[in-house]
Amino acid sequence: MSDDITYEEARSTLGSIEQRRRQVIAEIDMPRWYWWGLAVGWIVLGAISDIGSAWLAAAATLVFGAVHSAVAQRVLSGRHRSPQLSIHADVVSRHVPALVIGFLLSMAAATIVLALLAEADGARHPVTMASVVVAVAVLLGGPGLMAAVRRRAERSVPA
Amino acid sequence: MVEARFDELIHPSTRLSIVALLASADWIDFAFVRDRLGLSDSALSKQLTTLEEAGYIVIERPVSNRRRRVRARLSDTGRAAFEGHVAALRAVIASAESVGASDRART
């Protein structure tokens, strides 16, 4: 039967298969609530650091970390944004969790640097100010990072 | 190494589109496949039944938020058939291109 298939038909069929793969790749992402939750948590942590005691800030950081690790186990892979499908592991780079964690660590470092700068400038609530700036960066940068992951997955589809 | 094997059951475009979607996923909800392929419920059900009867896909009906959902996943047999079919299509292209290249070399 494959002898009956012309070159053009084979190319067109493969093109259609690749289009279907791209439709699944378009679903690689993390839920929007993850980034919003992270941003809100970041600001709350910053406010607690400015207003509360050091013990309260440490306890809040531990709770934030515990909640994040519980949630992240499911969403960090980028394979479960939609409840309508679970993307095959081969389609998504296995480095996505490391990329996201690296991004969050860089945001934590940025928060410290910005808070120190704000404090040196005499700001009354330096950590809160820094947290708000970083929360915005998380809201913009997180989805941007996942868009880059999708573009990379697209490039892996044979042309 | 995947053995190139043309599969007549999945070659028709609708079935191949369904299998191609499922090949990139662990499982996919019925509604997702229906919407992406622009099929009616009955048309998709018919194709899924054919694929299920051939042992190429598994239909699951989990309960989520008190609603019964229908989702499909590719079986190992279905995945092997799909990969063999893709390899067969690539072989057709490779063969045509090598003939074309040797023709050009002769002229």
Interface residues (C-beta under 8 A of the other chain):
Chain A: M1 S2 I5 T6 Y7 A10 R11 T13 L14 S16 I17 R20 R21 Q23 V24 I25 R79 S82 P83 Q84 L85 S86 I87 H88 A89 V91
Chain B: A4 F6 E8 H11 S13 L16 S17 A20 L21 A23 S24 A25 D26 W27 I28 D29 A31 F32 R36 S64 V86 A88 L89 R90 A91 V92 I93 A96 E97
